[in-house]
């Protein structure tokens, strides 16, 4: 009797759990879908134009800092106290300017990314919805949450194509 009850419970549980299983599953790397989009490329180009001068200045400062450090290491022992003090002060001043520029560039990049993500999210959702309808998908999961999937399940490129075609 126990075996029969156990088998019956197991059978009922498996029947009840079947509707929870998805028949058609799609996998998406939504970050890649967005990064490959035309809108992301335009946004990155705008950012490059906005930070171009700051980035060039930061690269220039980086080279100057390296040269100053080398000079201090090589010639520091033979420099007069005032020369060494001046070189160290210049190193601190340029180092501080370099750090400020790096922070400004990072801040601008983060703001641009957040702005792009905010504006692109509704369009990405519409593109995903169209792919879901086209392929009659029951479930779409983030590629980062998947341990294994067949290549045929990945809808990232299709979502990017649809994203690009939406106004």
Residue pairs with C-beta under 8 A, 6 or more apart in sequence:
22 137
22 138
22 139
23 138
24 135
24 136
24 137
24 138
24 139
25 137
25 138
25 139
25 140
25 141
25 149
25 153
26 131
26 132
26 135
26 137
26 139
26 140
26 141
26 153
26 154
26 155
27 140
27 141
27 142
27 143
27 146
27 149
27 153
27 154
27 155
27 156
28 128
28 140
28 141
28 142
28 143
28 154
28 155
28 156
28 159
29 142
29 143
29 144
29 154
29 156
30 124
30 128
30 142
30 156
30 159
32 143
32 156
32 160
33 124
33 127
33 156
33 157
33 159
33 160
33 163
34 40
34 116
34 117
34 120
34 124
34 160
34 163
36 156
36 157
36 160
37 120
37 160
37 163
37 164
38 164
39 116
39 120
39 123
39 163
39 164
40 116
40 120
43 112
43 116
46 112
47 108
47 109
47 112
50 108
50 112
51 105
51 108
51 109
54 101
54 104
54 105
54 108
55 105
57 101
58 98
58 101
58 102
58 105
61 94
61 97
61 98
61 101
62 98
64 94
65 91
65 94
65 95
65 98
68 87
68 90
68 91
68 94
69 91
71 87
72 79
72 84
72 87
72 88
72 91
76 84
76 87
79 87
120 163
123 163
123 166
124 159
124 163
126 162
126 166
127 159
127 160
127 162
127 163
127 166
128 140
128 155
128 159
130 162
131 137
131 140
131 155
131 158
131 159
131 162
132 140
134 158
135 155
137 155
140 155
143 149
143 154
143 156
